[in-house]
């Protein structure tokens, strides 16, 4: 993609240079704090009013931000523009080249700065300028911090992060509402989406796969808000989940056997419980020899297999046309000769097509659903099937679910912030008009908590011999004989 595309320029070369000039000037004026600049009521360079949000109600009429390096950044940006502006516009064709040139020129520009800078200030200014031009402003240091798992921008001057499952505010802020909106526009335009008054909500992703959600007025009353759910630079593995206590080695063996045995698995859980992470981990068990098709609202799964085809939801354009839904993608995937279909999440009528795929020879499919318990996940699937607009009797819907789904893995977020598998439930068929289920593993809450509030309970076998065990044995899938607390072969 050319620099012209990345900066959203639609005019001639001269106007494009002016656009770049305005971008650099805006970056200088609205530079990142990087978490180091204090927010206070000290004498300041600017007083920024909040306007146009809240239907006439303002949380704060003004907000003053003290930034001792603002002048340095402004002059450095002007020098960069003079040195690199026309060259960048005419010749840079990718982000890597832009970054290389800026990194080469910036030390020389800062060395000419008249204001005396300490080594620490010079380093801060260097990082802040790079974050503003090449990154995402004040949240860029948080994106680099491996201990932060979620970034929540409630408004331009209120930013919170999640570390180890606990939420806390950070000493960083955007300069004003417009600065935050520019960062949001930069993120969503990269993946071909848009956000404005006519489309005030958007799901997007960062280049590393991190999930992004943004809302703007009139939906967001107090101004634009941004939420980033970070993905690890290196995808979590089964060893990581074992170390975190999300599952036990016995459960890992069971899930491995079930994926290899082509059982249809639904991962259930509330928001932020780690459904996508677990889906990505158990997807690593899929055989290299099989053709895998992934379908997602916003592409997040990172599979290492060679034979993987990824598809993503497409929102409607400004005229309201061109939308490609998850349901459309699931139906199309059936014509692409898949061995396995992995749906990031079903949340609407796509559930009907997903169940039909599971029931028509596409065994071993994986998906996630929002629900608090395995029983709730079945009810959610029923509701979503009815959302497809088909006039089906509820018993027929339940029979579809009972026939299609083999295993439900329930995830929960504990009060200490940890994510645990709390139930593994087998769907065994129908009991009258209801879907019959049985727990294979269940979390033992009786162990209580330690002195730090961490749950000491573990996932334990219920001792029930699952019906799908015969399927695994017939397919020569190795299953530890004492996996369920007794010798299965002699059960």
Buried (B, 14 or more C-beta within 10 A) or exposed (E): EEBBEBBEBEEEEEEBBBBBBEBBBBBBBBBBBBBBBEBEEEEBEBEBEBEEBBEEEBBEEEBBBBBBBBEBBBBBBBBBBEBBBBEBBEEBEEBEEBBEBBEEBBEEBBEEBEEEBEEEBBEBBBBBBBBBBEBBBBBBBBBEBEEBBBBBBBBBBBBBBBEEBEEEEBEBBBBBBBBBBBBBBBBBBBBEBBBEEEBBEBBBBBEEBBBBBBBBBEEBEBBBBBBBBBBBEEBBEBEBBBEBBBBBEBBBBBBBBBBBBBBBBBBBBBEBBBBBBBBBBBBBBBBEEBBBBBBBBBBBBBBEBEBBEBBBBBBEEEEEEEEBBBBBBBBBBBEEEBBBBBBBBBBBBBBBBBBBBBBEEBBBBBBBBBBBBBBBBBBBBBEBBBBBEEEBEEEEBBBBBBBBBBBBBBBBBBEBBBBBBBBBBBBBEBEEEEBEBBBBBBBEEEEEBEEEEEBEBBBBBBEBEBBBBEBBBEEEBEBEEEBBEEEBEEE
